[in-house]
Amino acid sequence: MRGHYLSPVKLSCYIHVPFCARICTYCDFYRIVHDPVWETRYVDAICNEMDIRFGQLQNITYPGADAGDIELDTLFFGGGTPTVLSADSWSKLVARLKMHARFSPGIEFTTEANPESATPEKLSLLNSLGANRISFGAQSFNSANLERLGRLHNAEQIGVAVSSARSAGFNNISIDLMYGLPDETDSSLGTDLQSVVDLNPQHISFYSLMLEGNVPLRYQVERREVPLPPDDLVADRYQRAVHFLSEHGFEHYEISNYARGNQLCRHNLAYWRQQDYIAFGPAAVGTIGDQRYKNEPDIFHYVRNLAHGKLPVADQEQVTPPKRLIEAIMLSLRLSDGLDTQRLLLEHGYDISGVRRNLIDRLQGEGDIIQDRNRLRLTTKGMFRADLIASSLLPDFV
């Protein structure tokens, strides 16, 4: 007889839904245009992946554990556009998850959604399946911006979707907003910020436009068909937006994320705090212990491999102690809590305050960083170039 763990193995779980009704001009996440036939094949494949990966957890990573011992503390359906999935697909995915792991009594169960596909019927279904947090991809309330980005919704649909989500039982609503857009002005960004605050969400993700990979908008910019605002103006708008959201009761807890009432996104915090998470779907990335994997970013290969009982892994690596040290610095400095320098020394043997003393003093003098006893925190100004600052603080072996 297999013995139960004295306490459950707690994990976060990510499921990638690669379907969209239309491909946006700026998005570099793995996605394809939604097709009902491929949706069915995808759901069958992801259920097979769950069977294999949870089986490995129970037999190899946590020998002796069973489905009652593995507990999902956070669950996040991202994409793509998860709300394009049918009711049957949603029900099958959640049911298969529950075959292999129990949901924590306090689980944070998030799904991303686009305003135009978040119908009252779909929202009620999601809430009945246990989803208690929804993240709407609004991006902008300006029609010119929305058209340039290739979005299907208009500003009015954002408000309708938020209202429908509340009626369906969601009391934790997040809204994504973008800045640094081609058609952005001080006035349009101010209107966007006021519009999102007026909807009274619990959480706001405020992202800078990043054009990476083979996306149409990137090539339009490179051909100088579409001008982007200069970096110094984008940085200034970022700082003003942080101040505006703070004045309206939103805690700036991570470079791009703001929350009211302590409703921080626990799932994303699990990433930033280097906690274990299991992931399913094409292009999904998971980390369990010192092992990290990335699935093939190709639904066709993904489905074919899992039909033959083979995991669709494109890349697998060991998260070595030096890599964990690097990630601890890079990820911690994204958070308003900052980096615990004493913990870094105890767990990784890196005396960042000593080794990088001159640099830290210079960054403090320039107003980019604050050192308070055992904490290094980026200022709002510093957060705008967080990756550059964090990289400069890494040990010499990098």
C-alpha positions as CSV (number, residue, x, y, z in Angstrom):
1,M,0.0,0.0,0.0
2,R,1.3,3.5,-0.9
3,G,1.6,5.9,2.1
4,H,0.2,9.4,2.0
5,Y,2.5,12.4,2.5
6,L,2.1,14.0,5.8
7,S,1.6,17.3,4.0
8,P,0.6,17.8,0.3
9,V,3.1,18.6,-2.4
10,K,2.1,22.1,-3.5
11,L,2.6,23.1,-7.1
12,S,1.6,25.9,-9.4
13,C,0.3,24.8,-12.8
14,Y,0.3,26.5,-16.2
15,I,-1.8,25.4,-19.2
16,H,-1.0,27.0,-22.6
17,V,-4.0,27.5,-25.0
18,P,-2.5,28.4,-28.4
19,F,-5.7,29.4,-30.2
20,C,-6.8,32.9,-31.1
21,A,-9.6,34.2,-33.3
22,R,-7.2,36.5,-34.9
23,I,-3.4,36.9,-34.7
24,C,-2.5,40.3,-33.2
25,T,0.2,42.3,-34.9
26,Y,2.5,42.5,-31.9
27,C,2.3,39.2,-30.1
28,D,5.2,36.8,-30.1
29,F,3.7,34.1,-27.9
30,Y,3.1,30.7,-29.6
31,R,-0.4,30.8,-31.1
32,I,-2.4,29.8,-34.2
33,V,-5.7,30.8,-35.6
34,H,-8.4,28.8,-33.8
35,D,-9.7,25.7,-35.6
36,P,-12.3,23.4,-34.0
37,V,-10.7,20.2,-35.4
38,W,-7.3,21.2,-33.9
39,E,-8.9,22.2,-30.7
40,T,-10.2,18.6,-30.3
41,R,-6.7,17.2,-31.1
42,Y,-5.1,19.6,-28.7
43,V,-7.4,18.7,-25.8
44,D,-6.7,15.0,-26.3
45,A,-3.0,15.6,-26.5
46,I,-2.8,17.8,-23.4
47,C,-4.8,15.2,-21.4
48,N,-2.2,12.6,-22.5
49,E,0.6,15.0,-21.4
50,M,-1.1,15.3,-18.0
51,D,-1.2,11.5,-17.6
52,I,2.5,11.2,-18.3
53,R,3.8,14.2,-16.4
54,F,1.7,13.6,-13.2
55,G,2.7,9.9,-13.4
56,Q,6.4,11.0,-13.4
57,L,5.8,13.2,-10.4
58,Q,4.2,10.4,-8.5
59,N,6.7,7.7,-9.5
60,I,10.0,9.6,-9.8
61,T,10.0,13.1,-8.3
62,Y,7.7,12.3,-5.3
63,P,7.8,8.5,-5.0
64,G,4.9,7.2,-2.9
65,A,2.7,10.2,-3.7
66,D,-0.7,9.8,-5.3
67,A,-3.3,12.2,-6.7
68,G,-4.4,13.2,-3.2
69,D,-0.9,14.2,-2.2
70,I,-0.3,16.6,-5.1
71,E,-2.1,19.9,-4.5
72,L,-2.4,22.8,-7.0
73,D,-2.1,26.1,-5.2
74,T,-2.4,28.2,-8.4
75,L,-3.7,27.3,-11.8
76,F,-3.3,29.6,-14.8
77,F,-4.7,29.1,-18.3
78,G,-2.8,31.4,-20.7
79,G,-2.5,31.9,-24.4
80,G,-3.5,32.6,-26.9
81,T,-7.0,33.1,-25.9
82,P,-8.4,30.4,-23.5
83,T,-11.9,31.7,-23.8
84,V,-12.2,30.5,-27.5
85,L,-12.2,26.9,-26.2
86,S,-15.6,25.2,-26.2
87,A,-17.5,24.2,-23.0
88,D,-16.6,20.6,-23.6
89,S,-12.9,21.3,-23.9
90,W,-12.9,23.3,-20.7
91,S,-14.7,20.6,-18.8
92,K,-12.4,17.9,-20.1
93,L,-9.2,19.8,-19.2
94,V,-10.4,20.6,-15.6
95,A,-11.7,17.1,-15.1
96,R,-8.4,15.5,-16.2
97,L,-6.4,17.8,-13.9
98,K,-8.6,16.8,-10.9
99,M,-7.8,13.1,-11.7
100,H,-4.2,13.8,-11.0
101,A,-4.1,16.5,-8.3
102,R,-6.5,18.1,-5.9
103,F,-7.2,21.8,-5.9
104,S,-6.1,23.7,-2.8
105,P,-9.1,25.0,-0.8
106,G,-7.6,28.5,-1.4
107,I,-6.6,27.9,-5.0
108,E,-6.0,30.9,-7.3
109,F,-7.5,29.7,-10.6
110,T,-6.9,32.3,-13.3
111,T,-7.9,32.3,-17.0
112,E,-6.9,34.9,-19.5
113,A,-9.7,36.2,-21.7
114,N,-10.4,38.6,-24.5
115,P,-13.4,40.9,-24.1
116,E,-15.1,39.8,-27.3
117,S,-15.0,36.0,-26.5
118,A,-15.9,36.4,-22.8
119,T,-19.6,35.7,-23.2
120,P,-21.9,35.5,-20.1
121,E,-22.4,31.8,-20.9
122,K,-18.6,31.1,-21.1
123,L,-17.9,33.2,-17.9
124,S,-20.6,31.3,-16.0
125,L,-19.1,28.0,-17.1
126,L,-15.6,29.0,-16.1
127,N,-16.7,30.1,-12.7
128,S,-18.7,26.8,-12.2
129,L,-15.5,24.9,-13.0
130,G,-13.7,26.7,-10.2
131,A,-12.1,29.7,-12.0
132,N,-12.1,32.6,-9.5
133,R,-9.7,35.1,-11.2
134,I,-9.9,36.4,-14.7
135,S,-7.4,38.5,-16.7
136,F,-8.8,40.5,-19.6
137,G,-6.5,41.5,-22.4
138,A,-7.8,45.0,-23.0
139,Q,-4.4,46.6,-24.1
140,S,-6.0,50.0,-24.8
141,F,-9.3,51.9,-24.8
142,N,-8.2,53.9,-27.9
143,S,-9.7,52.7,-31.2
144,A,-6.6,53.7,-33.2
145,N,-4.4,51.8,-30.9
146,L,-6.7,48.7,-30.9
147,E,-6.8,48.7,-34.7
148,R,-3.0,49.0,-35.0
149,L,-2.6,46.1,-32.6
150,G,-5.0,43.9,-34.5
151,R,-7.4,43.6,-31.6
152,L,-11.0,42.4,-32.3
153,H,-12.7,44.3,-29.4
154,N,-13.6,47.9,-28.9
155,A,-13.5,50.0,-25.7
156,E,-17.1,49.4,-24.9
157,Q,-16.7,45.6,-25.0
158,I,-14.0,45.8,-22.3
159,G,-16.5,47.3,-19.8
160,V,-19.2,44.9,-20.8
161,A,-16.9,41.9,-20.3
162,V,-15.8,43.1,-16.8
163,S,-19.5,43.6,-15.8
164,S,-20.4,40.1,-17.2
165,A,-17.5,38.6,-15.2
166,R,-18.8,40.1,-12.0
167,S,-22.3,38.9,-12.7
168,A,-20.9,35.4,-13.3
169,G,-19.3,35.4,-9.8
170,F,-15.7,36.6,-10.4
171,N,-14.6,39.0,-7.7
172,N,-10.9,39.0,-8.7
173,I,-10.5,40.7,-12.1
174,S,-7.3,41.8,-13.7
175,I,-7.0,44.0,-16.8
176,D,-3.9,44.2,-19.1
177,L,-3.0,47.6,-20.5
178,M,-0.1,48.5,-22.8
179,Y,2.0,51.7,-23.2
180,G,4.7,52.8,-25.6
181,L,2.3,52.3,-28.5
182,P,2.7,53.8,-32.0
183,D,-0.4,56.0,-31.8
184,E,0.0,56.9,-28.1
185,T,-0.1,60.4,-26.8
186,D,0.0,61.7,-23.3
187,S,-3.7,62.3,-23.6
188,S,-4.6,58.8,-24.9
189,L,-2.5,57.1,-22.3
190,G,-4.1,59.3,-19.6
191,T,-7.5,58.3,-20.9
192,D,-6.5,54.6,-20.9
193,L,-5.3,54.8,-17.3
194,Q,-8.5,56.6,-16.2
195,S,-10.7,54.1,-18.1
196,V,-9.1,51.1,-16.5
197,V,-9.3,52.6,-13.0
198,D,-13.0,53.4,-13.6
199,L,-13.7,49.7,-14.1
200,N,-12.5,49.1,-10.6
201,P,-10.4,45.9,-11.1
202,Q,-8.5,44.2,-8.4
203,H,-5.4,44.0,-10.5
204,I,-3.8,45.8,-13.4
205,S,-0.9,44.6,-15.6
206,F,0.7,47.5,-17.3
207,Y,3.2,46.4,-20.0
208,S,5.4,48.2,-22.4
209,L,5.1,47.2,-26.1
210,M,7.9,44.8,-26.9
211,L,8.4,43.8,-30.6
212,E,10.2,40.6,-30.8
213,G,10.2,37.7,-33.2
214,N,8.5,37.6,-36.6
215,V,5.5,39.9,-35.8
216,P,4.1,42.3,-38.5
217,L,4.2,45.4,-36.3
218,R,8.0,44.9,-35.8
219,Y,8.6,45.0,-39.5
220,Q,6.4,48.0,-40.0
221,V,8.5,49.8,-37.4
222,E,11.8,48.7,-39.0
223,R,10.6,49.9,-42.4
224,R,9.7,53.2,-40.7
225,E,6.1,52.9,-41.7
226,V,5.1,53.2,-38.0
227,P,6.9,55.4,-35.6
228,L,7.3,54.5,-31.9
229,P,7.7,57.1,-29.1
230,P,11.3,57.7,-28.0
231,D,12.6,55.7,-25.0
232,D,12.9,58.8,-22.8
233,L,9.3,59.7,-23.4
234,V,8.2,56.1,-22.7
235,A,10.2,56.1,-19.5
236,D,8.6,59.4,-18.4
237,R,5.1,58.0,-19.1
238,Y,5.9,54.9,-17.2
239,Q,6.8,56.9,-14.1
240,R,3.8,59.1,-14.3
241,A,1.5,56.0,-14.7
242,V,3.0,54.4,-11.6
243,H,2.3,57.6,-9.7
244,F,-1.3,57.7,-11.1
245,L,-2.1,54.1,-10.2
246,S,-0.6,54.5,-6.7
247,E,-2.8,57.5,-6.1
248,H,-5.8,55.4,-7.0
249,G,-4.9,52.7,-4.5
250,F,-2.9,50.2,-6.6
251,E,0.2,48.7,-5.0
252,H,3.1,48.6,-7.5
253,Y,4.4,45.2,-6.4
254,E,6.3,44.2,-9.6
255,I,7.6,46.1,-12.6
256,S,4.5,45.7,-14.6
257,N,1.9,44.7,-12.0
258,Y,-0.4,46.5,-9.6
259,A,-2.9,45.3,-7.1
260,R,-5.6,46.5,-4.8
261,G,-6.6,44.9,-1.5
262,N,-3.5,42.7,-1.4
263,Q,-4.8,40.7,-4.4
264,L,-1.4,40.1,-6.0
265,C,-1.2,37.5,-8.7
266,R,0.0,34.5,-6.7
267,H,0.7,32.4,-9.8
268,N,3.2,35.0,-11.2
269,L,4.7,35.4,-7.8
270,A,5.5,31.7,-7.8
271,Y,7.6,32.3,-10.9
272,W,9.4,35.3,-9.5
273,R,10.1,33.5,-6.2
274,Q,11.5,30.4,-8.0
275,Q,8.9,28.0,-6.8
276,D,8.1,24.7,-8.6
277,Y,5.5,24.8,-11.4
278,I,4.3,22.2,-13.8
279,A,3.2,23.2,-17.3
280,F,1.2,21.7,-20.2
281,G,0.7,22.6,-23.8
282,P,2.8,23.6,-26.8
283,A,5.6,26.0,-25.9
284,A,4.8,25.6,-22.2
285,V,7.7,25.8,-19.8
286,G,7.8,24.1,-16.4
287,T,10.3,23.7,-13.6
288,I,10.3,21.0,-11.0
289,G,13.2,20.9,-8.6
290,D,16.4,21.4,-10.6
291,Q,14.8,20.2,-13.9
292,R,13.3,22.6,-16.4
293,Y,11.6,21.7,-19.6
294,K,10.1,23.5,-22.6
295,N,7.6,21.9,-24.8
296,E,7.8,22.1,-28.6
297,P,6.3,25.4,-29.9
298,D,4.5,23.5,-32.6
299,I,1.0,22.1,-32.1
300,F,1.4,19.7,-34.9
301,H,4.5,18.0,-33.4
302,Y,3.0,18.3,-30.0
303,V,-0.2,16.4,-31.0
304,R,1.8,13.8,-33.0
305,N,4.3,13.0,-30.2
306,L,1.7,12.7,-27.5
307,A,-0.5,10.4,-29.7
308,H,2.5,8.0,-29.5
309,G,3.0,8.5,-25.8
310,K,6.1,10.7,-26.2
311,L,6.5,13.9,-24.3
312,P,6.9,16.8,-26.7
313,V,10.0,18.3,-25.1
314,A,12.0,20.8,-27.2
315,D,14.5,21.6,-24.6
316,Q,15.4,20.3,-21.1
317,E,18.1,21.7,-18.8
318,Q,19.3,21.4,-15.2
319,V,18.8,24.5,-13.1
320,T,22.3,24.5,-11.6
321,P,23.2,26.5,-8.5
322,P,24.9,29.2,-10.5
323,K,21.8,29.5,-12.7
324,R,19.5,29.7,-9.6
325,L,21.8,32.5,-8.2
326,I,21.5,34.5,-11.5
327,E,17.7,34.0,-11.6
328,A,17.4,34.9,-7.9
329,I,18.9,38.3,-8.6
330,M,17.1,39.0,-11.9
331,L,13.7,37.9,-10.6
332,S,13.9,39.4,-7.1
333,L,14.8,42.9,-8.4
334,R,11.5,42.8,-10.5
335,L,9.6,42.9,-7.2
336,S,8.9,45.9,-5.0
337,D,10.1,43.7,-2.1
338,G,13.5,43.6,-3.8
339,L,16.4,41.3,-3.2
340,D,17.2,39.9,0.3
341,T,21.0,40.2,0.3
342,Q,21.5,38.2,3.4
343,R,19.4,35.3,2.1
344,L,21.4,35.5,-1.2
345,L,24.6,35.1,0.8
346,L,23.4,32.2,2.9
347,E,21.7,30.3,0.1
348,H,24.1,31.0,-2.8
349,G,27.3,32.3,-1.2
350,Y,27.3,35.6,-3.1
351,D,28.0,38.7,-1.1
352,I,26.4,41.1,-3.5
353,S,26.7,44.1,-1.1
354,G,30.4,43.6,-0.8
355,V,31.3,42.5,-4.3
356,R,29.2,45.2,-6.0
357,R,29.6,47.9,-3.4
358,N,30.9,50.6,-5.7
359,L,28.2,49.9,-8.3
360,I,25.4,49.9,-5.7
361,D,26.6,53.2,-4.3
362,R,26.6,54.7,-7.8
363,L,23.2,53.4,-8.6
364,Q,21.9,54.8,-5.3
365,G,23.4,58.2,-6.2
366,E,21.7,58.1,-9.6
367,G,18.3,57.3,-8.0
368,D,18.0,53.8,-9.5
369,I,18.2,51.7,-6.4
370,I,17.7,51.8,-2.6
371,Q,19.6,49.7,-0.1
372,D,17.8,49.3,3.2
373,R,19.7,47.0,5.6
374,N,19.5,43.6,3.9
375,R,17.3,44.7,1.0
376,L,18.1,46.0,-2.4
377,R,15.1,47.6,-4.1
378,L,14.8,49.3,-7.4
379,T,13.1,52.7,-7.5
380,T,10.4,53.5,-10.1
381,K,13.1,55.1,-12.2
382,G,15.3,52.0,-11.9
383,M,12.5,49.6,-12.7
384,F,12.2,50.9,-16.2
385,R,15.7,49.5,-16.9
386,A,15.6,46.6,-14.4
387,D,17.2,44.0,-16.6
388,L,20.2,46.1,-17.3
389,I,20.7,47.0,-13.7
390,A,20.2,43.4,-12.5
391,S,22.6,42.1,-15.1
392,S,25.3,44.6,-13.9
393,L,25.0,43.2,-10.3
394,L,25.6,39.6,-11.3
395,P,28.8,37.7,-10.3
396,D,31.8,37.9,-12.5
397,F,31.4,34.3,-13.8
398,V,28.4,35.2,-15.9
